């Protein structure tokens, strides 16, 4: 499963296409199964023990929240995005949907998507392309585009654009650090910040803070 024969390629496609629907981080779980079955060291997919869990959480929360605010208030308006996300606007003031949304953003997005798009794909493409600077740049760009494309069906072009930018930021950090825990926290924090903006129905206000 660690090679790039028929089984290896099928394993890659299965993991990437598994998705994280219905509240289950299937893609992320498949990454763990793949790592165990292929005897891949956990550190190679970013699961290295951090020196300080407090620092991981603090930096991750700060990065996620700040990145979300920058994208919502500056970048996405410049790209012409609608200030209101039509896909998730149903969450505005929706208490009943809040627990499921929080679960999905922490477990499915924070854990599942990072395990797939940073840990797994960076390990796979790294084995294929090498570990040089040029290879890392190519991997960051390719994986970010794939990550962005995975958001197109449910969020359209703006969702794809935003996810691609997030992928470039998170991917660049992972390419340098090869550690995934902080990025999982940052990803969950990014999505939870987005949820708070939608839930309290302040999307338009935040989107027009600068323009």
FENJO-V495526 format. One record per residue. N is the residue number from 1. RES is the residue in three letters. PHI is phi in radians with two decimals (NA if undefined). PSI is psi in whole degrees, 0 to 359 (999 if undefined). OMEGA is omega in whole degrees, -180 to 180 (none if undefined). Layout:
[[N	RES	PHI	PSI	OMEGA] [N	RES	PHI	PSI	OMEGA]]
This chain:
[[1	UNK	NA	347	-179] [2	UNK	-1.57	351	180] [3	UNK	-1.56	191	-179] [4	UNK	-2.17	33	172] [5	UNK	-1.41	197	-178] [6	UNK	-1.03	313	-178] [7	UNK	-1.13	318	-180] [8	UNK	-1.10	316	180] [9	UNK	-1.17	318	178] [10	UNK	-1.09	322	178] [11	UNK	-1.10	318	178] [12	UNK	-1.08	313	-179] [13	UNK	-1.11	319	-180] [14	UNK	-1.08	315	-179] [15	UNK	-1.12	313	-176] [16	UNK	-1.19	321	-176] [17	UNK	-1.49	351	-177] [18	UNK	-1.07	323	180] [19	UNK	1.27	184	-180] [20	UNK	-2.37	51	-177] [21	UNK	-1.49	167	176] [22	UNK	0.99	32	175] [23	UNK	1.32	9	-179] [24	UNK	-2.04	122	180] [25	UNK	-1.36	65	-172] [26	UNK	-1.03	316	180] [27	UNK	-1.03	314	180] [28	UNK	-1.11	321	179] [29	UNK	-1.15	322	178] [30	UNK	-1.14	327	176] [31	UNK	-1.07	316	180] [32	UNK	-1.13	319	178] [33	UNK	-1.11	317	179] [34	UNK	-1.08	315	-179] [35	UNK	-1.08	318	179] [36	UNK	-1.17	313	-177] [37	UNK	-1.18	328	-179] [38	UNK	-1.65	1	-179] [39	UNK	1.01	38	177] [40	UNK	-1.42	127	178] [41	UNK	-1.00	138	-177] [42	UNK	-1.03	327	-179] [43	UNK	-1.13	335	-179] [44	UNK	-1.26	342	175] [45	UNK	-1.92	19	171] [46	UNK	1.65	357	-176] [47	UNK	-1.53	58	176] [48	UNK	-1.66	141	-179] [49	UNK	-1.17	127	-179] [50	UNK	-1.30	160	177] [51	UNK	-1.23	327	-179] [52	UNK	-2.52	115	178] [53	UNK	-1.16	327	179] [54	UNK	-1.10	316	179] [55	UNK	-1.13	320	179] [56	UNK	-1.02	312	-178] [57	UNK	-1.19	314	-177] [58	UNK	-1.09	311	-179] [59	UNK	-1.17	320	-180] [60	UNK	-1.10	315	179] [61	UNK	-1.11	315	-180] [62	UNK	-1.07	312	-179] [63	UNK	-1.07	313	-177] [64	UNK	-1.09	314	-178] [65	UNK	-1.19	314	-179] [66	UNK	-1.11	317	180] [67	UNK	-1.08	319	179] [68	UNK	-1.09	315	-179] [69	UNK	-1.13	320	178] [70	UNK	-1.11	316	-180] [71	UNK	-1.16	316	-176] [72	UNK	-1.21	320	-173] [73	UNK	-1.61	338	-174] [74	UNK	-2.16	300	-171] [75	UNK	-1.19	308	-176] [76	UNK	-1.15	321	174] [77	UNK	-1.05	322	178] [78	UNK	-1.13	332	178] [79	UNK	-1.51	1	177] [80	UNK	1.42	21	-178] [81	UNK	-1.28	148	174] [82	UNK	-1.08	132	-180] [83	UNK	-1.11	338	180] [84	UNK	-1.86	127	178] [85	UNK	-1.40	105	-175] [86	UNK	-1.15	333	-179] [87	UNK	-1.16	320	-174] [88	UNK	-1.99	12	-180] [89	UNK	-1.13	339	178] [90	UNK	-1.09	345	180] [91	UNK	-1.39	350	-179] [92	UNK	-1.08	115	179] [93	UNK	1.17	11	-175] [94	UNK	-1.61	89	-178] [95	UNK	-1.11	323	-177] [96	UNK	-1.09	325	-177] [97	UNK	-1.54	352	-173] [98	UNK	-1.10	312	-179] [99	UNK	-1.03	317	179] [100	UNK	-1.14	322	180] [101	UNK	-1.17	317	179] [102	UNK	-1.10	316	178] [103	UNK	-1.03	312	-178] [104	UNK	-1.08	322	-176] [105	UNK	-1.33	330	178] [106	UNK	-1.46	310	-173] [107	UNK	-1.51	307	-176] [108	UNK	-1.27	316	-179] [109	UNK	-1.47	303	-177] [110	UNK	-1.02	309	180] [111	UNK	-1.47	304	-172] [112	UNK	-1.07	308	-177] [113	UNK	-1.20	322	179] [114	UNK	-1.18	321	178] [115	UNK	-1.06	321	-179] [116	UNK	-1.36	304	-169] [117	UNK	-1.48	342	174] [118	UNK	-1.89	296	-176] [119	UNK	-1.01	301	-173] [120	UNK	-1.22	304	-175] [121	UNK	-1.16	327	177] [122	UNK	-1.18	323	177] [123	UNK	-1.16	316	-178] [124	UNK	-1.14	310	-180] [125	UNK	-1.20	330	177] [126	UNK	-1.12	320	177] [127	UNK	-1.16	328	-177] [128	UNK	-1.42	318	-172] [129	UNK	-1.81	342	-179] [130	UNK	1.82	185	-174] [131	UNK	-2.07	13	179] [132	UNK	-1.27	171	-178] [133	UNK	-1.06	314	180] [134	UNK	-1.08	318	179] [135	UNK	-1.08	318	-180] [136	UNK	-1.11	320	178] [137	UNK	-1.09	315	179] [138	UNK	-1.07	316	-179] [139	UNK	-1.10	315	179] [140	UNK	-1.03	314	-178] [141	UNK	-1.17	311	-177] [142	UNK	-1.10	312	-179] [143	UNK	-1.14	324	179] [144	UNK	-1.13	320	178] [145	UNK	-1.15	318	178] [146	UNK	-1.12	318	178] [147	UNK	-1.08	316	178] [148	UNK	-1.10	315	-179] [149	UNK	-1.06	329	-179] [150	UNK	-1.18	346	179] [151	UNK	-1.76	1	-175] [152	UNK	-1.22	316	-174] [153	UNK	-1.06	321	-177] [154	UNK	-1.69	341	-177] [155	UNK	-2.16	0	177] [156	UNK	1.23	195	-177] [157	UNK	-1.06	315	179] [158	UNK	-1.04	319	178] [159	UNK	-1.13	322	178] [160	UNK	-1.15	317	179] [161	UNK	-1.09	313	-179] [162	UNK	-1.10	315	-179] [163	UNK	-1.12	324	179] [164	UNK	-1.12	317	178] [165	UNK	-1.12	315	177] [166	UNK	-1.06	318	179] [167	UNK	-1.07	321	179] [168	UNK	-1.15	320	179] [169	UNK	-1.19	307	-179] [170	UNK	-1.14	321	-180] [171	UNK	-1.13	320	178] [172	UNK	-1.10	318	179] [173	UNK	-1.13	317	-179] [174	UNK	-1.17	323	179] [175	UNK	-1.07	328	-179] [176	UNK	-1.51	315	-173] [177	UNK	-1.59	329	-174] [178	UNK	1.02	31	178] [179	UNK	-2.22	137	-169] [180	UNK	-1.89	341	-173] [181	UNK	-1.06	313	-179] [182	UNK	-1.09	322	180] [183	UNK	-1.19	327	175] [184	UNK	-1.11	317	178] [185	UNK	-1.13	317	-180] [186	UNK	-1.11	318	180] [187	UNK	-1.11	313	178] [188	UNK	-1.09	319	180] [189	UNK	-1.15	321	177] [190	UNK	-1.01	310	-178] [191	UNK	-1.21	324	179] [192	UNK	-1.20	325	175] [193	UNK	-1.12	318	177] [194	UNK	-1.09	319	179] [195	UNK	-1.09	317	180] [196	UNK	-1.10	318	179] [197	UNK	-1.09	319	180] [198	UNK	-1.27	313	-176] [199	UNK	-1.04	318	180] [200	UNK	-1.52	8	173] [201	UNK	0.97	48	179] [202	UNK	-2.09	22	-179] [203	UNK	-1.00	311	-178] [204	UNK	-1.11	320	180] [205	UNK	-1.09	314	-179] [206	UNK	-1.17	319	-179] [207	UNK	-1.13	337	-180] [208	UNK	-1.88	20	178] [209	UNK	-1.13	326	-177] [210	UNK	-1.93	334	-176] [211	UNK	-2.26	999	none]]
